[in-house]
Amino acid sequence: MDIIEELGTLAIASRMKRLAELIFKQAVNVYKTHNIDFEPKWFPLFYLLSQKENIGIMEAAEYLHISHPAVIQFAKELEKKGWVSAEKSPDDARRRTLCLTEKGKAFLPQLQEIWHNIKTVNEQLIAQEPHNLMVSVAAFEQYFMTDDYMKHYQAYLNSKVQP
């Protein structure tokens, strides 16, 4: 019995969270296979820092569409590993900028190879399905990144009101 599956679209958030947890668990196993102590939750920030030499915490949050506190948390964890450094901005003492350390830059090629492998396997799995999962996820994600979902919900409620 799978209550979340039985609930269908009512439990879409729970089902997506469960799927994300399963994907993260497999990603942990991938890194362990390579004897790497790297958490999948760090991937977006680490990758962003590999593309941008220096980036502010707020700017990183905007790029990644995650909260400012989440960026701070991940940055602190990556700092403890010695892969990221956070410095006060010379222009604004309230602003902290993040960048990969030399240790982080040296670690990057090993991660890039693993990321390439993960991407290839993911593409192979998605290609086996009759529907393009990435297109569907992107479309659904848009409803929640904007106010579109609430507009749809309000329109539904308004349509139910019969004078």
PyMOL commands that set and color helices and strands:
alter all, ss='L'
color gray80, all
select helices_A, chain A and resi 3-33+40-51+57-64+68-81+102-127+133-145+148-160
alter helices_A, ss='H'
color red, helices_A
select strands_A, chain A and resi 55-56+84-88+96-100
alter strands_A, ss='S'
color yellow, strands_A
deselect
rebuild
show_as cartoon
